[in-house]
Amino acid sequence: MSEKNLKKLDKLRAKLNEIYPCELSNYTIKEDFSQFQTFGEGLNHATYFKLKIASILPSHIKTCLYLDTDMLCVGDIRELFELNLEDKILACVLDKKSLNTQKILHKKDPSKDYILRLDKTYFNAGFLFINLNKFRLENIEEKIFLLLKDYVVDIHDQGAFNAVLCDKKDLKILSFKYNFLQHINFKTQTFYTQKECDEALKDIKIIHYTDKKPWNSFLANTLNLQNTHIKLWWDMALKTPCFKKEFKKLQLQALENELLNLIDPRMSNARFRIKTSLAYELGACLIRNQKSFKLPFLLIKIALKHKQLEKIYQQRIFYNPNLAMPPLELCKDYQNALKLENHLSYQLGNAFLKACKTWYKGGFFIFLKQANEIKKEFKKTRRLFIV
């Protein structure tokens, strides 16, 4: 860590002390982890640093809460420090339920392999409330390092933790509200009961961004829970004392990266733009599903999709006007693409959109009459263009 960032962290500590008394301590880990597999976006060994917690922290510290860097506290977690761990080595939250009940850890030499159980004690190592006295007494750090040296552990430190602490008597299982894993389907992929899931969802304390990383995601659709949490991460990040400038720069980088991903070379193709327009897609849906009871729901789905795409596009050109799509008339295939506006799908869709705007004046009844006329006219002129 640079001297500049160390000074900024000290300023952050001073700011936080105005809210609540706290200390920030910096520990240097000199252990060589190069023999272990790399992990994470930067393909580094940082995930293994947690293995040294018990030996690095002063002996008078009895308990420690470890959180991965891709986590966000969204509730009061002081209750955790009131937990009575008794003789448990750590408190943890169960990970995703696997289709398999075990995983084989292969020995690096020809000796016997190790069977890692993936049953109801398999926990996520992103959240660990550690009984440091017990951790030291049972030599857990040494046991984990020995296992990592002898076996190929493809789940990295988490696999090693679970292999060493596989006995239920060593663990205190907590509600997943303390480690809300974004990649889990809580209806089919969890060891928790439905009642436990429902209670936890009402009182999430810590979000774990195990799927979409918020610092890489800015144009989030806030209609779903995962992306609501991404927005929450940015709201909190931009309020962080002393680092607002850095987070703002990171936000702009995330936005730029997402905008670049959204750029489609087909946007300069008039034919493509007409065929993916709201009017054309609504019309095509009306034709394909005219006898289906699902038709209203399918039309609403298309309309919501286009509304979200338009919102993203407006954000895109707001931050970088150069990313605006060229006018349709400037596209090289514009004259040829105009034929698509005579297509039945496009004309029906346009008529339907007009009906939506005048629904209170009987627009939909007028549309039904217009639809028949449009279909008749289309049959007459069909030979004039290519679909």
N, C-alpha and C positions, 0 to 999 in steps of 0.2 A: 504494500500500500504506500502510495506516495506521501511525502511530507505535507504537500498541499492538502490532500484529502484527510490526513490525520488532524490537521489544524481545523478543517471544516467540521470534522466529527466532534471536535472539542467545542466548537461554537454551537453545534447541534445539541450537545449535552447541556450547555448553559441555557439554551432556549427551552429545552424540555423540562429543565429544573424549575422554570417559571410556572409550569403546569403541575408537575409532580416530581418529588425528589427522586433522582436516579443517578447512576454512574455508568459510564462507558469505558470499558477496558479493552485494550488491544493485546492479543497474544500472538506470538510468532511461532509457527509450527515448522520445525526443521526436519521432520520425518520425511524419508524418501518413499513416495508412493508410486514411483515410475514402473515398478514391476506389476502393478495392478492395471486392470482395464480402465480406459478413460470413459467419461460419461458426461452428458449434458451438451448444451449448445456449443460450448467452447472446446469440447472434447478434452476436459482437464480432469484432475484428480481431486477437486475440491470436495466432492461428496464424501470422501474418506476422512476428512478433517474431524468429523463428529466422533470418530473412533478414539480420538485423543482427549476428549473432554475431561474424563475422570482423572487423567494423569496431569493435565495442564492446570485445571482449576485448583485453587488452594484447598488444602485438606479440611479446613473448617466449613467449607460449603457442602451442605448435606444433600441438597436436591438441585436439579437443573432442568430447565425446560429448553429443549432443542427444537427449533423450527427451521425448515428449509427456506431458502431465500425466495422461493416462488409462492409464499404464503402471505395472507393478509388477515390481521386480527380485526374483526368487525363487531366484537362485543367484549364485555368485561370478563377477563379470564383470571381475575384474582382468586376465584373459587378453586382453581387448580392447585394453588399453593396451600390450600387447606386440606388437600387430599391426604389421607392416611395410607401410605404405601405399605405399611407394616413390614413384612419381610419380602415383598415383591421387589424385583430388580428394576422394573420400569412399568409405567402406565402408557398405553398406546391405543391406537385405533385400527380396527381390522381393515385390510386391503380388499381389493376386488376379488370376488369369488371366481376361482378358475374352473374350467371344465375338467381339468385333471386334478387329482387329489395329491399328486406328488411330482417332484422334479428331481432328476438325477444330476448331482454335481459330480463331474468326472475328475478323478484323481489325475494330477499332472504326471505321476509316474504310473506304472502298470498295476499298482495296488488296487484295493477294493474301492468302488465308487461310494458316494454318500447319497442317501435318499433324503431330500428336503420335502417335508410335508407341507402341502398347500391347503390345509384344512382350516378349522375354525379358530386356530391360533395364529394364522399367517397375518402379520401386521404391516402397515406402511411405516417406513422409517423416516418419513418427513416430519413426523411429530413424535417426540420422545420425552416423556417426563421421567427423568432418571433418578433413582435412588443411588446417589454416588457412593455412599458407604458400602452398600451391598454390591454395587458394580465393581468396586475396588477389591472387596473381600473375596468375591468369586472369580477374580482375574478375568473378567469378561473381555477386556481389551486384548489381552494376550491370546485368549482362545480364538477371538475373531481374526486376529492377524495370522495366527497359525493356520486357520482354515483357508484364508485367502491365499496364503503361500502354497498350500498343498492342493487346492482344488480350483477348478475353473468355474467361477461364480458369475453367471451371465446376468444376474439381477444385482450385481455390484454389492455395495455395502448392505443393502436391504436383505439380499439373499443370505449374506453371512450372519447378520443379526438374527434372522429367523432360524438359521441352522443351529446356532449356539443357544438361543433362547427359545427352544421349541416346546419346552415344558410349560403347561398352563399355570403351574404353581408359581412360576417366575414372573408372570404377567398380570397386570390389572387392566382389563379391557374397558375402555371408555366409550361414550357415545360418539358417533361420527360427527357430531356438531363441532367437535374440537379439531377435526381434520376432514373438512368437507371436500372429498376428492371429486374433481369435475369430470373425470373420465368414466365414472361408474353409473350404470343404469340401476337406480335403487329399487326397481321392481323385480329384476331378474339376476343381478350380479352382486348381491350383498349377503353377508352372513347375518345381518340384523333382521329382526322381525319387522313387519309392516308398521306395527304400532311404534316401535323404536325409531323407524325412519320418519314417520309422520311427526313425532315429537321433536326430533332433531332438526327437521326442515323448518320448524317454526322458530327455532332459537339457534341459528348457526353462529358460532363464535369465531371460527378460523376457516377461511377459504384456502384451499390448496389448488393452485392452478396447474393441475397435472395434464391438462389437455392444451388448450390455447393459451399461450403466454401473453399476458396483457401488454408487456412492453413491445411486443411485435404486432399488436392488434389495436387499432384506434377506431376504424369505421365499423363499430359494433352495432348489430341489430339488437336493440334493447327489448325486443319482444320476447326473448327467451332468457331463462335464468342464468345460463353461463355468461352470456354477453352483458347482462345486467351487472354481473360481478366484475367483468372487465372494466366497465364504466366506473364502477365503485373504486377499483384499483387506481385508475387515473385521477379520480376526484381526490383521493387521499394523497397520491404521489405529488400532485401539484400544490398541496398544502404543506409539504414537508419543509420545515425551516432550513435555511442555508443551502438547500439543494434544489430550489424551485427552478433556477435557470437551467440546471442540468436536465431536470425532468421535462422541462418545456422543449429543450433541444431533442431529447429522446422521443417525445411525443410527435414532433415534426418529422423526425426520421421514420417513425412507425407509420405515420400518415403517408409520407412519400412512397415508402415501400408498398403499402397497400394500394395506393393509387396506380403505381407502376404495374402491379399485378392485375389491376382492373382494366388497363389499357388493352384493347383488342384491335389488332390491325383491321378486322372486319368492320370497324366503326367508320372507315372511309369507303365502305362498300354500301351503296344505296340500296341494293337489292336485299342485303342482309338486314339492314336497319328497318326496312319496311316490313319484312317478314317477321321480325322480332318486336314490332311495335305493338302497343296495347290494343289498337283497333284490330290488327290482323290476328293476334292471338285470341282475342275474345270471339271474333267471327269464326275462326277455325274450331274453337271449343263449341260454339253454338251448332255448327254443322255436325261435328263428331258425336255430340251428346244430346241431340235434340229430343230423344225419347227417354233419356235417363233422368231419374229423380235426383241424381247428384248434380245436375246442371247448375243450380244456383250456387252451390258450394264451390264448384270448380271455377265459376266466373269470379267469385269473391277472392279465391286463392290467387288467380291471375292478377286481379286488380291490386291486391296487397303486395304481390311480388314487384309489380311495376312501380308502385308507390315507394317501396324501399329502394329500388334501383335508382329512381329519380332523386331521392334524398342523398344517396351516396354520390351520384353524379354532381349534384349541386355543391356538395362538400368538396369534391374533387376540384372543380373549376374555381371555387372560392379561394382555395389555397394555392392553386396554380392554374391561372387562366389559359396557359398554353396547352393544357390537357383537354380543352373543350373540343367537341366533335366539330368537324367542318360542316357548313350548311349542306343540306342534301343536294342542292343544285350544283355544288362544286365537285361532287363525286363523279368519277369518270364514267360510271355506268348509269348515271342518273336517267337519261332518256329511255334506256332499255328497262330500267327498274320501274318507270312510271306505269308500265303495263300491269304491274302488280296491284296498283290502286284500282284497277278495274276488276280485280279478282273478287269472287264471291265472298271470301273470308274477310277481306279488307272492307268491302262495302257493307256487309252485315254488321261488322264490328263498329264501323263509324256510325251507322244508324242506331245501334244499341247504345253507344256512348251518348248520343244526342237524346235518346229516350231517358237515360239515367238523369240527365240534367233537367228534364221537364216531367219527371215522374208524377209530380203533384198536379200536373195538367193532363194527366192521362197519357203520358209519354209512352208507356209500355203497350197500351192498346193500339196507339198509332203505329208503334214499331211492328207489331204483329201483322198489320196491314201492309206496311212498307216492305217487310221481309218477303212476303209473297211476290210483290211487284219486282223486287230486286232479283229474286230467283228467276223469274220469267225473263227479265231483261238480260240476265247473265247467260241464259241458254241461247239467246239470239246472237250475242256478241262473243261467245266463247272462242270461236275460231280466230279472233283477232289478236290474241296474245298467247304467250307460252307460259305455262304454270311453272 
